[in-house]
């Protein structure tokens, strides 16, 4: 890892899950632009290939593709361990893969609930476990950054599995941070608000819904994937060397109770 006074990630080895599009793709690009060698994961090979094709060449070696389902134990463990072996180590693990399935809570199916929890919670655990295991066995240090959501603390009606999974991430991050702090391993989360990514295409492509979303945000606009990637890189960098166990909300003020901008309650 770069020392606290060093800028950039030249020579660092980074693994990013969910890198086929959106925040994951933007994060991979920013790491590579700063000189990191990046191993990319996504469930689907086609978008993963597009991300890989756009990454700049770095001196540390070729970037890697690792398609697969992070919620499957053997797959997650194998793809991270083989990437670590090929890159000669790991400095940053970005657990970004996530899904959501809408449903009224009274009719949510067990399969849908379990699927969301499998990717968003079990998948994060499996990837973090593989990284932590490597650092403990090798006696080296590293950092984990998990993509959470404002729904770590804000309820999301109609998305019970998603809300539950992001609430779980907050406590997982704090648990890992406390458990491994004495080893020099840092663990943090970034919690995006309303971001223009493919996951949110239902309102991005509808001008009326887009305006409605923007009105609920104190900064009056959605965020961009690159803005979340910047926060992920910050938490992974030496500039954040004394930060661990935290969730950084990057949401344009969405968690500030924007309805109280006008003092209607007193």
N, C-alpha and C positions, 0 to 999 in steps of 0.2 A: 504494500500500500504506500502511496505517497506520504512523506512526512507532512506535518501540519502546515509548513510554510511553502510547500510546493504546489504549484498550480497544475491542473491537468491530470490525466490518468495514463501517461505514456508508460507502456510496458505492463499495465495492469491486466489481469485476466478476469473477465466479467461473464456471468451467465444470466440471461434475461428470459423469463418465461412469458408466454403470451406476446411474442415479439412480431407476430404476423401483421399487426395493424395497430392503429391508435397509439396509446401511451407506450406500449411495449416497443413498437417500431421506432417511435421518436426517441425513446431512451437509448435503444441500441445505437441509433445514429449519433446521438450526442456523445456517448462513451467513445465510439470509434473515431469521431472527429477529434477527440482529445487524446487519441493515441492508444486507446485500450484495444485489446484483442477480445472479441465478443463471441460467445457461444449462444446461439439463438434457438429458442424452443417455441413451437406452436403446435396445436393439434393437427392443423392442416398444412401440407407441404407447399401448396401453391403460394399462399400469401407469405409464408416464411421465405420462399425463394425470392420473392420480390423485395423483401426487406434486405436480404443478404446481398442481392445484386446492387443495391444502392449504397452500401457501406464503403467508405474509403479504405484503401489498403493501408495497413499499419506495419511498422517494423517488427512488432512482436510475433507476427505470423498470420496465417490465414484465419479468417473468421469461420466459425463452425455452424452447421445446421444440426439440430437435434429434435426432429419432429416426434411428437408422442403425447399421450394423455398423462398429465401430471397427477391425476387422481389414482393411477394404477401404480402400485408399489414397485413392482419389478421394473416397469418402464421408467418411472421417475428416477429411481436409484441408478439404473444402468446408464441413462443418458447423461446424468451429471457426473458420475464416476468416470465414464469414458472421456468426457470433455476435460475433466481435471487431468486425467492421464495424458491426453494429447497436448494440452496447454502447459503442462508442467506445474499446475497448481491452480488456485482460485483465490481471488482477492475480494470480489464483490458478488453476492447472490441477490438478484432482484426477482422477488416472487410477485409477478404481476398478473398472471393468468387468472381470469375470473369470468363468471357468467351470471345471468339473472333470468328467472322465468316468472312471468307475472301470473297471479291467480288470487281471487278472493280467499281469505284465510279459511273460510268455512268449507271450501271445496278444493283446497290445495291437495294434490295427490302425494302420497308417500314417495313415489318414484321421483317426482319433480323436486320435492324438498330434499331428498337424499342426493340427487344429482348436483344441485347447487352447493350443498354442504361438502360433497366429495371434491369438487373442483376448488372451491373457495377456502375451505378449511383443511381438509385432508391433503389436498395438493400442495398447499403452502407448507404444511407440516412435513411432508415427505421431502420436498426440495430443501427446506431449511435443515432438516435432519441430515441429509447428505452433505451439505456444506459444513455444518457443525462437526459432523463426524470426521471429515477430512482435516479440519483445523485442529481438532483435539488429537487425532492420531499423529499428525505431522508436527505438532507443537508450534504451529504458525497462527497468525491472526487474520481476521477478515471482518467483513461487515455485511449484514443482511438488511435490505430495504424491502418492505412489503407494501404493495398497493392496497390500501384500505378504501374508505369512502366516508363522506360526511354521514352516511347512514350507519357508521360505527356508533354515532350518538343521536342522530335524528331518525325517528321511526320512518319507515317507508311502507305505508299501507298498500296491500295488494302484492307485496314482495316479501313475504315473511322469511323465506329461505335466505334471500339476499341480506336483509337486515340482521338476521341471526348470525350469518356468516361473518359479516363485517364487525359486529359486536365481539365475536370470538377472536377475530384477528387482534383487536386491541389488547386483550389479555394475554394472548399468545406472545405478542411482541414484548410485553412487559415481563412475562415469565422468562423468556429466553434472555432478555437483557440482564436481568438480575442473576440468572444462573451462570452466565458466561462473562460477566463484567470483569472479574478478576483475571481472566485469561486474555484480556485485551480485545475481546470480540464484542462489537457493537451491533445492536438490533433496533431498528426504528421503522416507522410506517409513514407513508404519505397518504393523506385522505383527500382525494379530489372532490370538488363539487360538481356542478353541471358543466361537462366538458364536451366539446365538439369531437366526438369519436363515433365510429360505426355503431357502437352499442346504443347510441342515443339518436340514431337516424330518424326515429319516429317523430321527434320534434325538430330536429335540425332541418329537415326537408319540408316542414310546414310553417310558413311565415307567421301564421296566427299563434301556433304553439311556441315558436321560437321567441316571439315577442312576449308571450306570457311567462316563459321561463326567465327571460331577461329581466322582467319587472320584479321577480322575486329575489333577484340577486342585488345586494346593495351597490355593487360596482356597475350594475345594469348591463352586464354582458356575460355570456358563457366564457369559460376558459378554453385554452388551446392545449393540445396534447404536449406540445413543446414546453409549456409552462409547468406542467407536472413533471416532465422529464428533468427540467432544471432543478426542481426540488429534490428529486431522487438523487441526482448527481451531487447536490450539496450535501445531503445526508451521508452519502458514500465517501465524501472527500475528507481530506485532512482538515479542512476548515470546520468540520463538525466533529473533531476528534474527542470532544468532551460531552457529546450528546448521545445518550442511549436510553432506550425504553420509552421513547416519545412518539406520539402521532402528530405530524405536522399537517394541519388543515390548510389546503390550498384551494380556496373556494370562493374568492371574490367577496368574502364576508357573509356567505350563506349561513354559517353557524352563529352569526351575531344577532339572530332574531330580528331580521330586517323589518318586520312589521312595526317594530318599536322606533323606527326612524321618525315617525310622527307620534307624539306623546299623547296617545288616546286613552291610556290607562289611569291617568291621574287628573 
